[in-house]
Amino acid sequence: MPRFLTLITLDERTIPAEGHSPEMGERMGALLEEITKAGVMLDTGGLTPSAEGTRLTWSKGKITHTDGPFTETKEVVGGYSICQAKDMAEAVEWSKRFLLVHDEHWTVTAEVRQIVEG
């Protein structure tokens, strides 16, 4: 079965200082348990805030780096998952369900891409 990478991008300005609500945490836990039991989830993780990151860029024959936060970007990668699904449609359906567990004030995007094998 093909594997898919889902990149979760978010607007860090929409994340409450206290983090997610307890209800959102419960919904997320239930979904992660379900997707894991279904044998779809291979790996997942959240990332630290962009303020704690560094970007490296190769351009015009040299490497530059920029320390976060990355103010020129509205959305940043906040997490990822690697899943194994029968096709893109199934991977997209799981990603939709992931988005739906978020509270309404969050702005979250899931980009689903198939991993090239071999």
MDAnalysis code that builds the backbone (N, CA, C; Angstrom):
import MDAnalysis as mda
import numpy as np

u = mda.Universe.empty(354, n_residues=118, atom_resindex=np.repeat(np.arange(118), 3), trajectory=True)
u.add_TopologyAttr("name", ["N", "CA", "C"] * 118)
u.add_TopologyAttr("resid", np.arange(1, 119))
u.add_TopologyAttr("resname", ["MET", "PRO", "ARG", "PHE", "LEU", "THR", "LEU", "ILE", "THR", "LEU", "ASP", "GLU", "ARG", "THR", "ILE", "PRO", "ALA", "GLU", "GLY", "HIS", "SER", "PRO", "GLU", "MET", "GLY", "GLU", "ARG", "MET", "GLY", "ALA", "LEU", "LEU", "GLU", "GLU", "ILE", "THR", "LYS", "ALA", "GLY", "VAL", "MET", "LEU", "ASP", "THR", "GLY", "GLY", "LEU", "THR", "PRO", "SER", "ALA", "GLU", "GLY", "THR", "ARG", "LEU", "THR", "TRP", "SER", "LYS", "GLY", "LYS", "ILE", "THR", "HIS", "THR", "ASP", "GLY", "PRO", "PHE", "THR", "GLU", "THR", "LYS", "GLU", "VAL", "VAL", "GLY", "GLY", "TYR", "SER", "ILE", "CYS", "GLN", "ALA", "LYS", "ASP", "MET", "ALA", "GLU", "ALA", "VAL", "GLU", "TRP", "SER", "LYS", "ARG", "PHE", "LEU", "LEU", "VAL", "HIS", "ASP", "GLU", "HIS", "TRP", "THR", "VAL", "THR", "ALA", "GLU", "VAL", "ARG", "GLN", "ILE", "VAL", "GLU", "GLY"])
u.atoms.positions = np.array([
    [0.846, -1.184, 0.000],
    [0.000, 0.000, 0.000],
    [0.891, 1.247, 0.000],
    [0.447, 2.288, -0.683],
    [1.251, 3.501, -0.733],
    [1.271, 4.235, 0.610],
    [2.355, 4.974, 0.816],
    [2.476, 5.811, 2.012],
    [2.268, 7.270, 1.622],
    [1.750, 8.050, 2.572],
    [1.453, 9.450, 2.334],
    [2.014, 10.290, 3.472],
    [2.557, 11.435, 3.113],
    [3.023, 12.420, 4.085],
    [1.982, 13.525, 4.137],
    [1.535, 13.851, 5.317],
    [0.642, 14.982, 5.496],
    [1.395, 16.041, 6.282],
    [1.551, 17.208, 5.663],
    [2.179, 18.348, 6.328],
    [1.071, 19.232, 6.868],
    [1.143, 19.520, 8.148],
    [0.145, 20.357, 8.796],
    [0.714, 21.764, 8.913],
    [0.093, 22.698, 8.232],
    [0.509, 24.089, 8.356],
    [-0.551, 24.827, 9.150],
    [-0.081, 25.795, 9.905],
    [-1.015, 26.546, 10.738],
    [-0.569, 27.987, 10.879],
    [-1.529, 28.807, 11.226],
    [-1.269, 30.205, 11.526],
    [-1.025, 30.266, 13.030],
    [0.218, 30.480, 13.423],
    [0.563, 30.458, 14.849],
    [-0.193, 31.509, 15.649],
    [-0.690, 32.538, 14.976],
    [-1.441, 33.594, 15.679],
    [-2.806, 33.111, 16.145],
    [-3.310, 31.977, 15.597],
    [-4.636, 31.487, 15.989],
    [-4.574, 30.462, 17.113],
    [-3.373, 30.125, 17.561],
    [-3.231, 29.132, 18.629],
    [-3.343, 29.852, 19.976],
    [-4.275, 29.450, 20.813],
    [-4.402, 30.090, 22.125],
    [-3.138, 29.877, 22.964],
    [-2.783, 30.857, 23.755],
    [-1.589, 30.778, 24.607],
    [-1.647, 29.562, 25.525],
    [-2.836, 29.184, 25.964],
    [-2.987, 28.033, 26.855],
    [-3.043, 26.711, 26.093],
    [-2.915, 26.746, 24.765],
    [-2.943, 25.519, 23.972],
    [-4.360, 25.134, 23.594],
    [-4.527, 23.897, 23.195],
    [-5.847, 23.437, 22.760],
    [-6.762, 23.201, 23.946],
    [-8.066, 23.198, 23.674],
    [-9.052, 22.951, 24.723],
    [-9.003, 21.483, 25.139],
    [-9.450, 21.183, 26.357],
    [-9.497, 19.779, 26.790],
    [-10.371, 18.931, 25.857],
    [-11.459, 19.507, 25.354],
    [-12.349, 18.776, 24.446],
    [-11.632, 18.437, 23.135],
    [-10.838, 19.389, 22.634],
    [-10.082, 19.131, 21.414],
    [-9.056, 18.022, 21.661],
    [-8.428, 18.046, 22.810],
    [-7.473, 17.001, 23.167],
    [-8.122, 15.626, 23.195],
    [-9.340, 15.555, 23.716],
    [-10.064, 14.281, 23.754],
    [-10.410, 13.809, 22.347],
    [-10.892, 14.746, 21.508],
    [-11.224, 14.385, 20.126],
    [-9.982, 13.915, 19.373],
    [-8.867, 14.608, 19.573],
    [-7.615, 14.246, 18.903],
    [-7.148, 12.867, 19.363],
    [-7.206, 12.618, 20.659],
    [-6.794, 11.319, 21.193],
    [-7.626, 10.186, 20.628],
    [-8.942, 10.398, 20.541],
    [-9.827, 9.365, 20.001],
    [-9.518, 9.092, 18.533],
    [-9.274, 10.147, 17.755],
    [-8.955, 9.960, 16.338],
    [-7.621, 9.241, 16.168],
    [-6.613, 9.645, 16.929],
    [-5.310, 8.989, 16.825],
    [-5.390, 7.514, 17.215],
    [-6.191, 7.216, 18.216],
    [-6.375, 5.811, 18.602],
    [-7.047, 5.028, 17.476],
    [-8.075, 5.628, 16.871],
    [-8.793, 4.958, 15.790],
    [-7.902, 4.723, 14.566],
    [-7.160, 5.740, 14.147],
    [-6.326, 5.616, 12.951],
    [-5.159, 4.651, 13.189],
    [-4.680, 4.591, 14.416],
    [-3.608, 3.648, 14.741],
    [-4.134, 2.216, 14.742],
    [-5.292, 1.992, 15.366],
    [-5.895, 0.655, 15.393],
    [-6.250, 0.172, 13.987],
    [-6.575, 1.117, 13.088],
    [-6.912, 0.762, 11.706],
    [-5.675, 0.383, 10.899],
    [-4.490, 0.568, 11.490],
    [-3.256, 0.220, 10.803],
    [-2.822, 1.232, 9.765],
    [-3.379, 2.433, 9.819],
    [-3.089, 3.472, 8.833],
    [-1.919, 4.348, 9.276],
    [-1.901, 4.741, 10.534],
    [-0.881, 5.668, 11.037],
    [0.450, 4.965, 11.241],
    [1.486, 5.503, 10.622],
    [2.832, 4.964, 10.802],
    [3.664, 5.834, 11.731],
    [3.484, 7.151, 11.649],
    [4.226, 8.088, 12.498],
    [3.521, 9.431, 12.462],
    [3.615, 10.176, 13.536],
    [3.033, 11.514, 13.589],
    [3.763, 12.315, 14.652],
    [3.724, 13.615, 14.528],
    [4.356, 14.455, 15.530],
    [4.080, 15.921, 15.287],
    [4.095, 16.670, 16.357],
    [3.994, 18.118, 16.277],
    [5.384, 18.717, 16.328],
    [5.493, 19.968, 15.953],
    [6.777, 20.654, 15.940],
    [6.759, 21.819, 16.913],
    [7.940, 22.208, 17.390],
    [8.040, 23.377, 18.260],
    [7.670, 24.626, 17.466],
    [7.367, 25.729, 18.139],
    [7.014, 26.966, 17.431],
    [8.138, 27.432, 16.510],
    [7.755, 28.169, 15.470],
    [8.748, 28.639, 14.499],
    [9.796, 29.534, 15.155],
    [9.473, 30.168, 16.263],
    [10.442, 31.020, 16.968],
    [11.663, 30.219, 17.419],
    [11.500, 28.902, 17.548],
    [12.592, 28.048, 17.989],
    [13.302, 27.350, 16.830],
    [12.945, 27.700, 15.586],
    [13.507, 27.031, 14.419],
    [14.491, 27.899, 13.653],
    [15.138, 27.295, 12.681],
    [16.066, 27.967, 11.779],
    [15.794, 27.471, 10.371],
    [15.813, 28.375, 9.406],
    [15.679, 28.007, 7.995],
    [17.025, 28.160, 7.314],
    [17.379, 27.158, 6.534],
    [18.582, 27.214, 5.706],
    [18.144, 27.330, 4.256],
    [18.783, 28.228, 3.512],
    [18.440, 28.437, 2.111],
    [19.697, 28.371, 1.264],
    [19.642, 27.597, 0.197],
    [20.721, 27.523, -0.782],
    [20.284, 28.370, -1.967],
    [21.013, 29.442, -2.249],
    [20.673, 30.335, -3.347],
    [21.929, 31.018, -3.855],
    [22.065, 31.059, -5.172],
    [23.192, 31.743, -5.817],
    [24.537, 31.255, -5.292],
    [24.618, 29.943, -5.030],
    [25.874, 29.342, -4.641],
    [26.278, 29.511, -3.200],
    [25.355, 29.991, -2.351],
    [25.714, 30.078, -0.942],
    [24.526, 29.745, -0.051],
    [24.861, 29.359, 1.177],
    [23.836, 29.013, 2.160],
    [23.667, 30.190, 3.116],
    [22.415, 30.556, 3.336],
    [22.094, 31.551, 4.361],
    [21.151, 30.897, 5.356],
    [21.101, 31.454, 6.551],
    [20.146, 30.931, 7.522],
    [19.394, 32.085, 8.166],
    [18.159, 31.782, 8.516],
    [17.280, 32.748, 9.165],
    [16.728, 32.094, 10.413],
    [16.910, 32.735, 11.549],
    [16.333, 32.225, 12.786],
    [14.879, 32.643, 12.882],
    [14.056, 31.768, 13.447],
    [12.633, 32.071, 13.625],
    [12.428, 33.101, 14.713],
    [11.255, 33.670, 14.812],
    [10.084, 33.308, 14.017],
    [10.194, 33.837, 12.593],
    [9.503, 33.195, 11.699],
    [9.577, 33.539, 10.289],
    [8.433, 34.491, 9.950],
    [8.654, 35.753, 10.220],
    [7.594, 36.753, 10.112],
    [7.121, 36.980, 8.688],
    [7.943, 36.636, 7.701],
    [7.532, 36.826, 6.314],
    [6.524, 35.770, 5.865],
    [6.269, 34.772, 6.696],
    [5.360, 33.688, 6.358],
    [4.176, 33.705, 7.315],
    [2.963, 33.694, 6.759],
    [1.776, 33.662, 7.599],
    [1.586, 32.285, 8.232],
    [1.789, 31.239, 7.431],
    [1.602, 29.884, 7.938],
    [2.934, 29.160, 8.012],
    [3.074, 28.305, 9.020],
    [4.293, 27.522, 9.199],
    [3.908, 26.058, 9.379],
    [4.870, 25.167, 9.130],
    [4.629, 23.747, 9.359],
    [4.583, 23.517, 10.862],
    [3.489, 22.947, 11.333],
    [3.311, 22.725, 12.758],
    [3.355, 21.260, 13.147],
    [3.299, 20.377, 12.147],
    [3.318, 18.953, 12.438],
    [3.276, 18.143, 11.158],
    [3.282, 16.837, 11.312],
    [3.280, 15.941, 10.165],
    [2.681, 14.599, 10.567],
    [2.326, 13.836, 9.561],
    [2.007, 12.432, 9.790],
    [2.438, 11.647, 8.562],
    [2.764, 10.400, 8.791],
    [3.027, 9.471, 7.707],
    [2.043, 8.333, 7.890],
    [1.228, 8.118, 6.869],
    [0.243, 7.050, 6.961],
    [0.338, 6.146, 5.744],
    [-0.248, 4.981, 5.882],
    [-0.306, 4.011, 4.798],
    [-1.773, 3.802, 4.496],
    [-2.181, 4.152, 3.271],
    [-3.586, 4.069, 2.893],
    [-3.706, 3.391, 1.529],
    [-4.908, 2.937, 1.224],
    [-5.082, 2.237, -0.052],
    [-4.920, 3.170, -1.243],
    [-5.247, 4.468, -1.055],
    [-5.118, 5.431, -2.143],
    [-5.183, 6.848, -1.580],
    [-5.032, 7.836, -2.456],
    [-5.059, 9.242, -2.042],
    [-6.396, 9.606, -1.398],
    [-7.490, 9.079, -1.915],
    [-8.806, 9.399, -1.366],
    [-8.907, 9.009, 0.107],
    [-8.398, 7.841, 0.464],
    [-8.445, 7.416, 1.863],
    [-7.548, 8.308, 2.721],
    [-6.356, 8.641, 2.225],
    [-5.450, 9.520, 2.974],
    [-6.085, 10.895, 3.189],
    [-6.761, 11.404, 2.173],
    [-7.427, 12.703, 2.286],
    [-8.569, 12.634, 3.297],
    [-9.307, 11.551, 3.303],
    [-10.422, 11.408, 4.253],
    [-9.922, 11.438, 5.702],
    [-8.831, 10.731, 5.996],
    [-8.271, 10.776, 7.345],
    [-7.810, 12.192, 7.683],
    [-7.226, 12.894, 6.723],
    [-6.765, 14.268, 6.970],
    [-7.932, 15.214, 7.240],
    [-9.032, 15.024, 6.534],
    [-10.234, 15.830, 6.797],
    [-10.706, 15.609, 8.230],
    [-10.702, 14.363, 8.649],
    [-11.135, 14.052, 10.010],
    [-10.210, 14.702, 11.038],
    [-8.904, 14.734, 10.736],
    [-7.945, 15.406, 11.611],
    [-8.283, 16.890, 11.725],
    [-8.561, 17.542, 10.604],
    [-8.896, 18.969, 10.639],
    [-10.159, 19.228, 11.453],
    [-11.131, 18.348, 11.339],
    [-12.412, 18.547, 12.018],
    [-12.332, 18.469, 13.544],
    [-11.285, 17.883, 14.108],
    [-11.191, 17.823, 15.568],
    [-10.767, 19.164, 16.167],
    [-10.257, 20.077, 15.344],
    [-9.777, 21.367, 15.845],
    [-10.931, 22.299, 16.207],
    [-10.726, 23.100, 17.227],
    [-11.700, 24.117, 17.598],
    [-11.809, 25.135, 16.461],
    [-12.946, 25.813, 16.353],
    [-13.230, 26.688, 15.219],
    [-12.257, 27.849, 15.053],
    [-11.638, 28.339, 16.109],
    [-10.770, 29.516, 15.988],
    [-9.388, 29.181, 15.419],
    [-9.068, 27.908, 15.261],
    [-7.792, 27.511, 14.669],
    [-7.852, 27.688, 13.158],
    [-6.708, 28.002, 12.545],
    [-6.562, 27.988, 11.092],
    [-5.493, 26.951, 10.784],
    [-5.915, 25.816, 10.228],
    [-5.028, 24.678, 10.006],
    [-5.233, 24.161, 8.584],
    [-4.143, 23.822, 7.918],
    [-4.183, 23.258, 6.566],
    [-3.441, 21.928, 6.572],
    [-3.978, 20.961, 5.868],
    [-3.311, 19.662, 5.712],
    [-2.967, 19.470, 4.236],
    [-1.693, 19.343, 3.940],
    [-1.240, 19.056, 2.581],
    [-0.861, 17.580, 2.525],
    [-1.563, 16.819, 1.691],
    [-1.361, 15.373, 1.601],
    [-0.612, 15.073, 0.302],
    [0.500, 14.359, 0.428],
    [1.320, 14.007, -0.736],
    [1.782, 12.570, -0.628],
    [1.723, 11.857, -1.735],
    [2.183, 10.474, -1.754],
    [3.713, 10.454, -1.729],
    [4.259, 9.519, -0.946],
    [5.708, 9.342, -0.857],
    [6.157, 8.478, -2.038],
    [7.174, 8.943, -2.735],
    [7.728, 8.180, -3.852],
    [8.518, 7.003, -3.287],
    [8.160, 5.813, -3.700],
    [8.815, 4.602, -3.210],
    [9.884, 4.138, -4.185],
    [10.976, 3.593, -3.629],
    [12.014, 2.961, -4.425],
    [12.784, 3.925, -5.219],
])
